[in-house]
Amino acid sequence: MMIDIGVIIVLLLALWSITITLEKLAARIIDKQDQQNQLLEEIKELLKSEK
């Protein structure tokens, strides 16, 4: 019985850790996408002004 509780606790901690890691990764990806969008907007404006 105690081993079962230990396994459950370890699994919960592992899932929690994975969740935190995925959240950080998603935040980084979103930041990079925002940077790319800003660059694309700047390029678009430059192309408009050259016409």
Backbone torsions as a table, in degrees:
resi	resn	phi	psi	omega
1	MET	NA	-45.0	-180.0
2	MET	-65.9	-34.8	179.6
3	ILE	-65.3	-40.3	178.9
4	ASP	-60.4	-43.7	179.9
5	ILE	-64.9	-40.0	178.3
6	GLY	-62.0	-43.1	179.5
7	VAL	-63.8	-43.0	179.2
8	ILE	-61.9	-43.4	179.9
9	ILE	-63.5	-44.1	179.3
10	VAL	-62.0	-43.2	178.7
11	LEU	-63.4	-42.6	178.7
12	LEU	-62.9	-42.6	178.1
13	LEU	-64.1	-39.8	178.9
14	ALA	-64.7	-44.6	179.4
15	LEU	-64.8	-39.6	178.2
16	TRP	-62.4	-43.5	179.6
17	SER	-63.5	-43.6	178.6
18	ILE	-62.8	-41.2	179.6
19	THR	-61.1	-45.6	179.3
20	ILE	-61.5	-43.8	179.8
21	THR	-61.9	-43.7	179.7
22	LEU	-65.3	-36.9	177.8
23	GLU	-63.6	-43.4	178.9
24	LYS	-63.9	-42.4	179.3
25	LEU	-62.8	-44.4	179.7
26	ALA	-62.3	-40.9	179.2
27	ALA	-62.8	-41.3	178.7
28	ARG	-63.9	-42.3	179.9
29	ILE	-63.9	-42.6	179.6
30	ILE	-63.9	-40.5	177.0
31	ASP	-60.1	-45.2	179.9
32	LYS	-63.7	-39.4	178.5
33	GLN	-64.1	-40.4	177.4
34	ASP	-61.2	-42.9	178.3
35	GLN	-61.4	-43.4	179.7
36	GLN	-64.0	-40.7	178.5
37	ASN	-62.6	-41.0	178.5
38	GLN	-62.9	-43.7	179.0
39	LEU	-63.0	-41.6	179.2
40	LEU	-63.7	-39.1	177.6
41	GLU	-63.7	-41.8	178.4
42	GLU	-63.1	-42.7	178.6
43	ILE	-62.6	-42.7	179.6
44	LYS	-60.3	-43.9	179.1
45	GLU	-64.2	-41.4	178.0
46	LEU	-62.4	-41.9	179.8
47	LEU	-66.6	-38.3	177.1
48	LYS	-62.5	-43.1	-176.0
49	SER	-71.3	-21.8	-179.9
50	GLU	-81.6	-18.0	-177.9
51	LYS	-74.3	NA	NA
